[in-house]
Amino acid sequence: MEKTNVAIVGLGTVGSGVARLLLDHGDRTARHAGRTMWLKKAVVRDLSRPRDVELPEGVLTDSLQEVIDDSDITVVAQLIGGLEPARTIMLSLLESGKDIVTANKALLAEHGPELFTRARELGRSIAFEAAVAGGIPIIANISQCLSANQIRSLEGILNGTSNFIVTQMDENGASYDDVVLEAQRLGYAESDLSLIHI
Ligand SMILES: NC(=O)c1ccc[n+]([C@@H]2O[C@H](COP(=O)([O-])OP(=O)(O)OC[C@H]3O[C@@H](n4cnc5c(N)ncnc54)[C@H](OP(=O)(O)O)[C@@H]3O)[C@@H](O)[C@H]2O)c1
């Protein structure tokens, strides 16, 4: 079966989950993707931080350049939050020929046009189903299945963290501030509280 070498940039809540999926469920992922998805590198900021996932020898690195320089790595899951350095990192990865998968909704909301234009110019893709309402999922439905429709607005709880917060407030009478902190503790909510708006 054909092999695709993958890197993850950012090994927090989401990145660790993706790494576990690739490492522990490689057979299932290969069946679904029609190719082996091989985790070659995982880039973090701080190598000394404990991780929720056990990686094979040589995979963890704090050097983004190792990924950029490795032409065998063709797909990168870009899973660091915030705008910078996430934007600069994504542009460098695109320039070096990688296709990107990202969960960073703040980055796409703020710099989407620039990033998608650059990806198109370079013949690369940015996949972002996981960025918003990943569990439903809704982005492919809107952009592909419903492409003949003119959608003017969407209303509802579009995101699992918001769903958790609103449910706790409604069913348990919890305060917004307390539930946000609990959601952060559980790894659902952004570590940067300024990115959370309900
Ligand atoms: N958490 C969720 O449930 C969820 C759901 C959907 C979407 N998202 C989105 O997914 C993205 C990641 O969220 P998260 O909760 O996984 O974040 P997180 O737990 O804060 O993890 C961020 C990771 O990025 C790494 N990082 C930060 N700056 C870096 C840099 N300059 N170079 C290399 N690595 C760097 C950090 O490295 P260190 O560990 O070394 O500090 C950390 O491993 C965010 O954009 C978020 O909005 C999250």
The ligand as an SDF file (V2000), in Angstrom:
LIG
                    3D

 48 52  0  0  0  0  0  0  0  0999 V2000
   -8.9580   21.5460   22.0270 N   0  0  0  0  0  0  0  0  0  0  0  0
  -10.0180   21.3420   21.2640 C   0  0  0  0  0  0  0  0  0  0  0  0
  -10.9590   20.6190   21.6370 O   0  0  0  0  0  0  0  0  0  0  0  0
  -10.0830   21.9330   19.8830 C   0  0  0  0  0  0  0  0  0  0  0  0
  -11.1640   21.6090   19.0520 C   0  0  0  0  0  0  0  0  0  0  0  0
  -11.1880   22.1330   17.7350 C   0  0  0  0  0  0  0  0  0  0  0  0
  -10.1760   22.9720   17.3160 C   0  0  0  0  0  0  0  0  0  0  0  0
   -9.1440   23.2790   18.1640 N   0  0  0  0  0  0  0  0  0  0  0  0
   -8.0680   24.1320   17.6500 C   0  0  0  0  0  0  0  0  0  0  0  0
   -6.8960   23.3260   17.4960 O   0  0  0  0  0  0  0  0  0  0  0  0
   -5.7260   24.1210   17.7060 C   0  0  0  0  0  0  0  0  0  0  0  0
   -4.8820   23.4460   18.7780 C   0  0  0  0  0  0  0  0  0  0  0  0
   -5.6360   23.3710   19.9810 O   0  0  0  0  0  0  0  0  0  0  0  0
   -5.1210   22.5700   21.2590 P   0  0  0  0  0  0  0  0  0  0  0  0
   -6.2300   22.6210   22.2380 O   0  0  0  0  0  0  0  0  0  0  0  0
   -4.5520   21.2420   20.8490 O   0  0  0  0  0  0  0  0  0  0  0  0
   -3.9090   23.5410   21.7150 O   0  0  0  0  0  0  0  0  0  0  0  0
   -2.8320   23.2920   22.8720 P   0  0  0  0  0  0  0  0  0  0  0  0
   -3.2440   22.1360   23.7160 O   0  0  0  0  0  0  0  0  0  0  0  0
   -2.5630   24.6080   23.4740 O   0  0  0  0  0  0  0  0  0  0  0  0
   -1.5200   22.8040   22.0410 O   0  0  0  0  0  0  0  0  0  0  0  0
   -0.8120   23.6580   21.1880 C   0  0  0  0  0  0  0  0  0  0  0  0
    0.4790   22.9620   20.7870 C   0  0  0  0  0  0  0  0  0  0  0  0
    1.1810   23.8220   19.9010 O   0  0  0  0  0  0  0  0  0  0  0  0
    2.5490   23.8190   20.2360 C   0  0  0  0  0  0  0  0  0  0  0  0
    3.1580   25.0730   19.8360 N   0  0  0  0  0  0  0  0  0  0  0  0
    2.7870   26.3330   20.1420 C   0  0  0  0  0  0  0  0  0  0  0  0
    3.5990   27.2220   19.5520 N   0  0  0  0  0  0  0  0  0  0  0  0
    4.4910   26.5100   18.8420 C   0  0  0  0  0  0  0  0  0  0  0  0
    5.6000   26.8410   18.0270 C   0  0  0  0  0  0  0  0  0  0  0  0
    5.9590   28.1060   17.8190 N   0  0  0  0  0  0  0  0  0  0  0  0
    6.3070   25.8220   17.4520 N   0  0  0  0  0  0  0  0  0  0  0  0
    5.9700   24.5460   17.6440 C   0  0  0  0  0  0  0  0  0  0  0  0
    4.9270   24.1590   18.4170 N   0  0  0  0  0  0  0  0  0  0  0  0
    4.2170   25.1330   19.0070 C   0  0  0  0  0  0  0  0  0  0  0  0
    2.5850   23.6460   21.7350 C   0  0  0  0  0  0  0  0  0  0  0  0
    3.8650   23.1110   22.0610 O   0  0  0  0  0  0  0  0  0  0  0  0
    4.2780   22.8120   23.5990 P   0  0  0  0  0  0  0  0  0  0  0  0
    3.3810   21.6560   23.9970 O   0  0  0  0  0  0  0  0  0  0  0  0
    5.6960   22.4120   23.5320 O   0  0  0  0  0  0  0  0  0  0  0  0
    4.0030   24.0580   24.3730 O   0  0  0  0  0  0  0  0  0  0  0  0
    1.4140   22.6500   21.9410 C   0  0  0  0  0  0  0  0  0  0  0  0
    1.8860   21.3160   21.8110 O   0  0  0  0  0  0  0  0  0  0  0  0
   -6.2330   25.5070   18.1260 C   0  0  0  0  0  0  0  0  0  0  0  0
   -6.1950   26.3450   17.0080 O   0  0  0  0  0  0  0  0  0  0  0  0
   -7.6780   25.2660   18.5580 C   0  0  0  0  0  0  0  0  0  0  0  0
   -8.4980   26.3650   18.3070 O   0  0  0  0  0  0  0  0  0  0  0  0
   -9.0640   22.7660   19.4200 C   0  0  0  0  0  0  0  0  0  0  0  0
  1  2  1  0
  2  3  2  0
  2  4  1  0
  4  5  1  0
  4 48  2  0
  5  6  2  0
  6  7  1  0
  7  8  2  0
  8  9  1  0
  8 48  1  0
  9 10  1  0
  9 46  1  0
 10 11  1  0
 11 12  1  0
 11 44  1  0
 12 13  1  0
 13 14  1  0
 14 15  2  0
 14 16  1  0
 14 17  1  0
 17 18  1  0
 18 19  2  0
 18 20  1  0
 18 21  1  0
 21 22  1  0
 22 23  1  0
 23 24  1  0
 23 42  1  0
 24 25  1  0
 25 26  1  0
 25 36  1  0
 26 27  1  0
 26 35  1  0
 27 28  2  0
 28 29  1  0
 29 30  1  0
 29 35  2  0
 30 31  1  0
 30 32  2  0
 32 33  1  0
 33 34  2  0
 34 35  1  0
 36 37  1  0
 36 42  1  0
 37 38  1  0
 38 39  2  0
 38 40  1  0
 38 41  1  0
 42 43  1  0
 44 45  1  0
 44 46  1  0
 46 47  1  0
M  CHG  2   8   1  16  -1
M  END
$$$$
